[in-house]
Amino acid sequence: MQIENGRLKNICELNFTTSAQFRVVVQVTYLLFV
């Protein structure tokens, strides 16, 4: 359980720190596929 919680926390932190870059990637990918 602790390993899963730690992993989830790391993923949340990673998403928070790279949310701007992630949004740009999503938008570019969306434009490419649409």
Secondary structure, DSSP 8 states (H G I E B T S, - for coil): -HHHHHHHHHHHHHHHHTHHHHHHHHHHHHHHH-
